[in-house]
């Protein structure tokens, strides 16, 4: 069986990480994997799994991208994949239109994955056009059925959550002493503090402005809370960071926040902090970082919507907080300062890496056999 994955690029990101994990698991099972994208720093990692990477500029939101449709037709004829797996909207349009140009006998089976809550319009509806559609959470399945009625039948939607590698993320894991010493040296202001980790790129939707009232209330209660914002400020988002900094300064909390920038050792950072937060202002489709923290046995406090709310329902129901209710979040964190909870472990199906791989293989095989 040959599977071809289409996505915009192979820079860092949630979709790219899922495709990497799929390639690892599928190649281990003897599946022939081909990844088509504009390339990026993750190409060597993809190729190290045994998958092949083919560079094509299929990700830019530009009419020029549709000039790639003809080339994609030729590529599909050459590679003859059994499955064409579409992971993002622009590549999905390229792949879908290319398939339409092929004789029915030459067309691969098309599978799409809704990795996120896209804007609801004709452009996004391409993700509902797969022969089978994957939703990464139950709330994502509900989103598809609500906004694309008639486009896809409920029985053609498979819920396959993103996963965690439990050989890397497990409750007994601890950072090395060398790492801890480096961390303490880099951020001495964290010593003796109640550390609250907020992971993710610096965007408005991540809810970092909510840290100001939360920290202010915890300090009013004499709790030495300190937020650790772990993520990069991408070009064009500098104004967002300035807004967050201004909100913190106005609340008198600027000195109670550490900005680490992008980190490649997030697992260690999650373990070093007392609580991981999810303050997203809009629901996320899944929330991989929160699941990693839970798998590590670290408590997660999050707004109760979206995929994070689903995870907390399973692993730590007391960590669910009414969305955008900073007072309730401060109350919960104050209680956890005295009595930190432990998530329900070990990680059950379907959240383990082997579950995700197995579910994809089963879906691929079932559609090929049908």
N, C-alpha and C positions, 0 to 999 in steps of 0.2 A: 504494500500500500504506500502510495506517495501523497504527501500533504504539502501544499504550497500556502505559505502565510504571506499576506500582504499587509503592510503597515507603512506609515510615512517615513520613519527614520529609525535609527538604532542609537539614539542618545538616551540619557537616563530618563526613566519614567515608568509609571505603573504598567502600561500596556507592553512596553518593551520587556519589562521583567517577566511578565506572564508568558510572552512568546519565548523568551530564553528558557524558562522552566519547562514549557511544553516541549521545546526541542530536546532538552536534556532527557526528559522522561520518554518521549516518543522514540528517540534514537536508541535509547537503552532497550526498547521493546522491538527494535528492528524495523521501525517505520522510517521510510525515506523522507526527510524534511528539507524543504527549500524555502528560504526566506527572501522575499523581494522587498526592498526599501531603498531609500536614498543613501543609506549607509550611516556611519557614525561610530563613536568610540566603542560601542558594544559588539561590533562586527567580529573581532577576534574571539570574544566569549561565545558568540553564536556558532562560529566555525569550530570551536573547541569541543562542542557537543557532538560533532559529527554531521551537523547540518551544513548545507551550502548556502551561501549568500549571493544574490544577484542584485547588482546595483541598478536601480531605476528611479528617476525623479517623479514619483507618483504621489507625493504628499502635499504639495503646495496648493493652496486655494487660488488657482489661476486657470484661465481658459487654456493656457499653454499646456497644462498638465494633461488635458484630454487628447493632445497629440500623441500621448503614450498608448492610447487604446490599440492602435494598429500594431505597435510593437508588442503589446501584451498578448494580442491574438497569436502572433508568431511564437512568442515564448510558450504559450499554453500548448500550441501544436508540437513544439519541440520537447517540452518536459512531460506532457501527458499526465498531469496530476489526477489522482482519483478524487481528491478533495481540494477545493479552493477556499481557504479560510480567511475571511475579511475582517480586519480588526479596527478599521477606522474609516471615516466617511469618504474622503477623497479617494484613497486607494480602492475603496469598495465600489465607487462609481466606475473607476477605470476597469476593475476586474469584472464587474457585472456587465458593462457594455461590451467588453471583449468576449465574454461568454456568449452574448446574444449574436455575435458575428460568426460563431462556430456552428457547424452542423450539430444538431441535437445529439448525434451518436458520439461526437468528439467532446462534448461539454463535460467538465468535471461537476461533481455535486458541490453546491455552494453553501457554505456555513458562515453566518455572521455572528459576531459577539458584541452585545451592548456592554461596553466597559464603563460607560458614564451616562449621566442624564443630559443628553444633547437637547438643544433647542428643538421644539416640535415644529417641523416644517417639511416641505417636499425634499429639501436637500438631505435632511436627517433620515427621512423615510426609507432611504436605500438600505439602512441597517435592518429593516424588517423584511427585506426581499429575499433572504436566504431560503434554501430548501428546508433548512433547520436554523433556528435562532437560539443562541445561548444568552441567558441572563445571568449576571454574576451574583444576584441576590434575589430574594422573593420580592422585595420592593421594586427591583428593576423589572421583574416579570409583570407586576401590576402596572407599572408605568407603560410598558409596551402595549399591554392589552387595553389600557385606558386611552392612549393617544394614537394607536394605530389599529383601530378596530377594522376587521375585515382584511387587513394586510397580512396577518399571520394567524393561523389557527392556534388555540391554546395548547393542543396536543403536540404542536411542532416547536414549542418553546421548552428548552431544557435549562433548569437552574443548576449551574455549576459554579459554586463560589471559587474565588481565587484562594490560594492556599498558602500554608506555611510549611517550610521544611523543618520537621520536628527533630531532625538530626542536628540542626543548627540552632533552633529555638526551643528550649526546654527549660523547665523550672529550676533545674540544678545548675544551669549555666551561670558562671561568674566571670567578669573581666579579670585579666591577669593583674598581678600586683604592679607590673611594669606599666601597664595601661593606666591603672588607677593613679599611679604616681604622676604620670604625664598629665592626666586630666586635672588633678589637684593643683599642679604647678601652673597649668594654663588658666584655670579658673578658680583662684583662691577665694573669691567672694562667695563660693558655694559651701564653704566649710560650715558645718553646724546648721545649715538651712533646710527647710522643708521644700524640697525641689520639685517643681511642677514642669514636666516636659511637654512642650507644644511642638510637635514635628510637622514639617511640611514647608513647601515654598512660600515665600512671603506674598500673599494675595489677600484681597479684602474678604474673600469667602472663607478663609481659614479662621476668621473670628478673633484675631489677636487683640483687637481693640477691647474685647471683653475681659482681657486680663486685668485692665486697670481697676474696675470696680471689684473684681474678685480678690485681687491682691490687697486693695485698700481695706476691704472688710476683714480679711484674715489678719492683717496687721492691727486693725482696731481691736481684735480679740487677742492680741499679743502672740500671734503665731508667726514665726520667722519665715514666711513663705517667700520663695524666690522662683521666678519663672525662667525656664531655659528654652529659648526659641531656637529650634534646630532646623535650618533651611536657608537656601540662598535667596538673595534679592535679585531676580533676573532683570536684565536690561529693560527699561520701560516701567518697572515697578518701584522705582525709587520714591515716588510720591506716596505710594501706599505705606512704605516703611516710615516716611516722615510723619504721616498721619498717626500711625501707631505710636511712634515716639512722642508726639505731641499729646496724645491722649494719656499716655503713661505719666508724662511730666505734669500735666494738669492735675492728675490724681495724686501726685507726690510719690509715684512708684517707679520712676525712671531708674533709680539705683537698685531696684529689686528685680531687674531683668538682665539676663545675659543672652547676647546674640552670638551663637557659635558659627553661623554661616553653614555652608554645605559640609556634611560629614559623610565619610564612607564607613564609619564605625558605629552606625546607629544602634545596632544590637547592644553594644557596650554602654552607649549613652542611655538607652532605655533602662538598663539594669542599674546604672549609677543614680538615676533619679527616683524619687519616691512614688510619683504618680504620673501617668501619661494622660494628657487631656485631648479631647476632641471637641472643639468649639465651632465647628463649621456652621455657617449661617444658613446654608442650603444643604439638603441631604446629599450625602455621598453614596455612590452606588455600592461601595463595599467598605473600604477602609483597611488596607493591608497592614499599615503600621500599627494600628490599634490591635489587630489580631496577633501580630508578632509580640507586642508587649504582653498580651494576655497569655500567649503560649510560654513566655518567659516567666510567668507567675507574677507579673507586675500588675497592680490595679490600674484600671482605666476608668476615668470619669468622662462621660460624653453626653452631648445633647442626644435626645432619644430618637431622632429621626434617621431614616435611611439605613444603609447597611451596618453602620456602627451600632445603631439601636438594636438591630437583629442580633449582632454578635453579643452585645451585653445581655440580651434576653437569655442567651444560652450560657454564657460564662460568668457573668457578674451582674445580675439584675439590679442590685442596689447601686450600680454605677450609672444608671440611666437618670438623666436630669431633664426636666422640661426645657424644650428648645428656647434658647436666648434668655433663660432665667438665670441671671448671674447671681442673684441672691441665693437661689436654691443650690447653685454650684458651690458657692462659698460655704454654705451650711454643710454640704456633704464633705467637702475637703477638710473642714474644721473637725468633723467627726472622725474622719480617717486619720487625722493627725494623731489622735489618741489611740485609735483602734484600726490599723490598716487591714483591709480584707484581703483574702486570697481568692483568685479566680478558680472556678471549677475546672479541674484538670484530671487526667491528661486530655489533650486536645482530641475530640471525637471526630468521626466522619460527619460531614464531607469536607472538613477544613484542612485536612492534611495533604501534603504534596502528592502522595500516592493516590489519594482519592480523586484529585483533580485530573491527574494523568489518566487514571483508569476510566473516569467518566468520559473524557474526550475520546479515548480509543474505542470505548463501547459505542459512542455516538457515531464516530467515523465508520465503524464496521457495520452498524445497523443500517446506515443510509446507503452504504455501498451494496450491501446484500439485498436491500429493498429495490 
